[in-house]
């Protein structure tokens, strides 16, 4: 197919079809510099972009960007992009003298500039096709040539968008857009400003910790002495009155000791009466009365102590409330030590939140800081509370981890049951969003990296 025997419109359709069938940018650029001859004869063709300079040359597989010809052609294309934003012919007299000096060395007399990009008024083109030939270019073919460049540019931009997945191409495309726009209208400026505003946005520093509902000020009942629990007289969660018998320890040993003490007291008193009668006639018996009186006092003190111990073995309720402990069968027959907790008495409506703040999440919590407890039984409704105190020392939990005890009083007492567990959200002071995001990762890095 030659340009002399076929109508230019048919040739234009053929080139447009080839452009649409191109699969890569390199294939499309090769089509531009070599097959444009179907519309207009020329000797050389140069495809130039503002970003990469001379991309493709007609008749050359891979142009050398450092060659003198390529460097001189880049300067000519850059000059034409700035001073001739529209399609048009030019000669050596239209370029600066320092470039015109080498014109005859590289090119014939006539050249044609075709900007492929569509620059806005007052701005330079970012890409273009430059054709050179020995004869002047036919003016009637210029409109067809301009339409071909428009069609080719559309296909080229479509393939360029496919390459945006490459980080390098994306960054280059973004820099090109920035260079063509006013600085305060550039997307990067707005993006950086948005990121800066979000990074400085104040948010509450929050941490999550295991929490549960506990009695606010319970009365703790402990074992009054070493012994064995003989009987539990109440049931778990039962309402009791002050002075009501709760449990008692085994008194068999105390009863035996008390009986022995009573017998010893009776023996000491009988011995004292015997020596008191002998003292009327025997002076030596009178001198032993003081020792026997002391022995009687010792036996009476021992008997009083054992009587008190038997009374202490009967544990009574110190106040009204709900008794909290495990199943009675778990305690009956169990040996206990002095001071060991057996049960608690609490007011059903005196409930507060107890949370365990991990050492790695220890943040500054002031009295009155907000606490939200999301119970496992009702995760959609949070229990609102305010920090009452935070322990200064970390203690070991049953799972072996150390944590700080946090107590928070409820804002509005409700019907929540003591013992319900969940996750507590503790709210600290306000910090920037950037600090909130990097606090935990940075703390983890600092454990391994010394900066």
Phi, psi and omega in degrees: 000124180243156183287339182282334185258351184240144179295141181303327180296321178294319177298321179297319178295320179296316179294321177298322177296316178297322180295321180290333181278349182294137183259338182229162178294322180297319178296321180291320179292323176298321178298321184294312187279341184251321185267357175294345177300338178297332180265327186205124180289142178206168181264316181225153177224140181233124174258120188233142173230149180297329185283314188243002179077220180287115182268315185216143176237145178292136178077005181236131181288309182223105181290149177266113184293338182267359179291148180303321181296317181295320180293320178292321179295324178298318180295320179294315180295320179295321177295316181292325179295328181276328188251348179222084184284355181244164178297136179180157179271157178204166180227187182296335180287348182265002180244163179302152183303323182293335175272325181295334181300323183265004184302309184295339180288327186250325190234159169284191193286327190247146180219158181223129181253127180234099177291128181273318177286164181248087183288151174284159181304133179088359181241155182275153176288148181261353179200152181192163178248132181240123179247142178229147180202167181279335182251154177298145182282140182294127182293329182288343178270350184295318178299320178294321180295321177296321178293324178295318178296324177294315178296316181294320179298324178296315178294322180296316179294325178296316177291328177296322179294329176294330182276000181292346178294337177284128180301323181294315180293321179298318181291320178295318178297320180293320179295324179295318178295322181294323181293339183260004183233160177292143190301320184280355174258358184288137179301326181295321179298315180293322179295316179296318179297319179296318179295320179296318179295317179295321180296326180269000182295127183284132176224160177282135175282113185239149175225156177251140182212151175297138181216164178202165177268125182232167176291140185291303181223073184283155172268116184269126178256121183243164179293124182287343182199171174290137180173197181234133179291121182270318185203143173254125187261000180229168178252155178303141178065020178275141176280127183238162178252159178298133181088358180284139180290127182257306177204165178218153178268162179295126184254009184300314181292319178295320179296320179295316180295322179294321178294319177297321180294322178294319178295320179294323178295317179297320178295318179295321179292319178296319179296322179295317180294324180296313181289334177292325177288321179291335183293343179291333182238346183238119182292324181294324178293328179294328181288343181268355182296323181296317180294320179292326176295321176295323179293324177294317178299322179295318180293322179293321177296319178296319179294322178295320179297316180293325177295319178295322178296321178293328177289322179290336177294343175264104185271123182252158180286126180281346182200169176283150176156193180260132181271132184239119175193176180283186180298141180303326181296337179284343184254329183297125181084003181272129176286138180232158178251161181300127179091355179287133182287133180249314181204170178229154174238122184226158174276131183300330182267358179262085185238145174215171184263134173241122181237153179244107184275115180299153181298322180291342180249017183292110177245166180287118179240116179272152175304132183096357179295149184285139176227133176238122180254117177262104183288144178295331180283339181212076186288348183276337182245122181269142174271119183273135179211170178230138185299129176263316174198158176235128181295144180279330182253140175279140180239159181280133177267168179302333180278002177093352180268151179265141182205162177265133179281131178238129176244134182223133180271145183291142177288315178229107179303134181237208182254019181293142182273142176296136178105349178291138184246162179182207180242126181262133176254110183261132186251119180262208182285168178279135177224171177286155180297326179297316178295321180298325182281324187261358185299306182292312178301320181293321177297322178291320179294321183295339178288340184241342184240133178254114180244000000 
